[in-house]
Structures are given as structure tokens and as C-alpha cells.
Amino acid sequence: LTGDVQINPDASSCLIMTTEILRSMLYRDSEVLREVEWVIFDEVHYVNDAERGVVWEEVIIMLPPHVHLVLLSATTPNTFEFADWVGRTRSEVVHVITTLYRPVPLEHHLYINKELFKIVDGGRVWSDSAYKAAISKYQLLKSKQPFIGGSVLVELIYYLKKRSLLPCVVFSFSRRKCEEYADCLAGVDLNDSSVDHS
């Protein structure tokens, strides 16, 4: 359930919705919530978001005492302080389970003018020289041509395909941008006759 879409809103065992929809249900004292035993918040670090954070706080505060919470995040910086606040707010014990293990090492790259610069490797080691080279190339490019968002994304996708680095995940923090990027990728064909489709 989102502000735009509702698919099977009467599902009996599991409902997936935005935090805003859940808050609205709480305000309306929706009958649906009387049956809820668990609420799982994914990306709970949004509680720190300037625009949406208050919604997350309200829901945590307003949920009935019989509802149990599972709070998931890979990036909550103050985990124990946040867990303490939730515990005090809901008058219950909160258990923090954390791990630094990553099944796939995380690397950070900058893509500038058809070149990837690895600035952080899988061992979390920062490369000052790669960063400086990327910034230097970016400043040179910026002085010659303006930035065109969608075309750079298409170029990057083909770059990754050529080097067998697909699939990839592209994060966009706004629905509008997500739709813009989807539109510019509509003509991208990642299939070719050499691929076995069986």
C-alpha cells in the first residue's frame, strides 16, 4: 500500500506499506491494526530524515503495546541510543543485533567520463590518489560540457555491461528522479544474440 497504489489491501497474513500509510491507519483507528502482531520497519534510519522522520517517530510511539517491532537498518549511526529511546518510549526491552560482516565486500567507485575510479576498496581502504585523479578529471570535464543526468546513466550501464559488471542497483532518493531514470533507460537493450535465454 502506497499513496499511489493498492494491491491486495485485505491480505490476511502480511501487509506491506509505507510508514505514512501506517500512520494514517493509526490516526483512523483502522480495524486492520487490531489484528497486527508485528511491524517490521525496513530502513529505519529514515527516522533521522528531516522530512519523513517525524512520521516514523509517530508510528513507533502510537503503535499499540501488543504490537512487536523489528527495526532493520544497515546505516543507523547511533544504534544503541536509538534502541534505548524505542525501549523507553514503548516500555519494553529492545535487543540490538549487529554485525560488520558483509557477504559481498563493498567498494566505492566514481564514474567520470567513461572511467571508473576505485576510491574505497573491499577492505575499506581509501585511495587518495584515485580520488584526486577522479576530481581532476571531473573538473576538466565540467569546464568543457554541462552535466546531463540521464545520458550519463545510460552510458554507465553500457560501460558496466561491456566489463561484465551487471547486474547493478541504482539508488534514487526521489520518486520523480526514479521515474526520470526509468524513462531514459527504456530504450536500453541489455540482451544480445550471444546470450543463452534458455
Order of alpha helices (4+ residues) and beta strands (2+ residues): alpha-beta-alpha-beta-alpha-beta-beta-alpha-alpha-alpha
